[in-house]
Amino acid sequence: MRRFNTLLSPTFFSSIFAAALITLWAPPVQTAHAQPGEEPEMTFDEDEADEDSEMTFDEEPEEGNEDLGDEDLGDEDPEPDPDEPEPELDPDGDSNAGGSAMADDVEKVAWQDIVVVVRKPFLKINRMELVPSWGVTMNDNIVRHFAFSAAFNYYLTDVLAVGLEGQYFVKSLREPFDLVARQARRLPTVNKYNFGAAINFHYIPIYGKFAVLDEHIISWETALTAGVGFTQSEVIPRDPVMQPFKNTLITPNVGASMRFFLNRFITVNLGIRDYVFVDKFEAASRTEPDGNLAMENADAALINNIMFQAGLSVWFPMSFEYTTFR
């Protein structure tokens, strides 16, 4: 009984209570941060290192029990892992923040695929243009001429061309021709045009496009033309007994036209051309029937033969290739 009372003395209980308090208030064990790809290391106190018992940790730590070292990092960025690949950069310099998985789903776009200014849909440099056209006189109220012409142009650049033009005229006497004869009791002096030809130079200063019903885009351009050639005119005698005579006239011309592009090798052309020449007319006091003598005594006058022209152009070769980047 004496030994049992000694073991259960107040001093024994005080020692047990003090040991329990020390165990509860002991600071938790801190562990070092493991680098990515490495196993976490365990640290032990000196007293725990002497123990022979082995400790195993099969369960993951619960939420809320993160390492206190993470709280001390604050807003500081973690050090990059030298083994981790750097993010890919696209041609514009933006990093692939979505990772490799997102990069596989998104199609890569090169700078050549970014279109800032749309290309011209039609190129003319080093191409040939064949232009059959039709024209009509606009400023003659006595006789009207219809012109059936063809032109061949070669484009040295996309805006400069040189070409040849040929015309065949068909006359049509208008109503005032008969009215003057009936009312004034005299026939008017009239010349008709047979044919003509010219060498022309074309310059294109304006290019544009417009929308048709907000669905189709049609490109167009404005061309300025200047050239020189010849025209053959023929006098229509007032008296059928008299012989007609013909004139070969130096004919400069100037004009402007618009071209509308339908596809890569067909365009529609509309324009106005002024053919200027000094023509010779039958003299009002003509008495000699011979045509050569009548030509010597003919009356001269400056003529502006202004014509409206419409035509369809066919281009050769019928296709082209772009030689510059977009």
C-alpha angles and dihedrals in degrees: 000000000000092000092049092052090052093055092048095047121131090255091063093053092047090055092050092050093049091051091052093052092050091052094051096047096044111120116251119259114260121216129205119250114260118227116237111278094021130103115251114256124228123222124201136190120247092256093052092047090062093057117101095210117106121227123210129188114200099156126074117242115268123247114279094032096092119147113277089227090073091060091057093057094073112174095341114128117238117250113264119253111243090212094054113095117244117250115264120251123219120221090268092058099251117137121240095245093170093069131235093301093059091043090059091054097047118072113235115241122207124208090250089066094058107093114202101165119024114238122246106265092219131047123192106178113125091002130122125229124206111196121187107185146169128221142182134199114254105185109044117091096182104049128016123206126204114203126206107192144165129204134193117201132181119201114221090184134000090274105029128067141164124206153157127245133195129188137192118195132209117193128218121187111224130218097266089064090068095036093057091050093051099042101036095033091230136091120244120240109251136175126197127210120233107183143325144192137197146176110232140192121210129201124184113205100161131055128172148140140222138194125246112212088336089284110080129046116213120191121211140175140194121232129196117210133196129169148138133233142125139278129201115218128184129205117237103214117227089218114049089215091067120086118244122232133205132226129206106208131192103235124194115187138196130184151140132234142179125227124203119199116224098172140329096300109020128070135169118228130202123176152139124239130188115207110196124197143140107249129196119227134193111274117251091231097045114154104155115090094204112102097214092054090046090053091056091054095040124131117240127216137173111248130197107196101193113190136185111221134195125181149155121237125211116195129211127236089035095216136038141194130228114240099188134062121263 
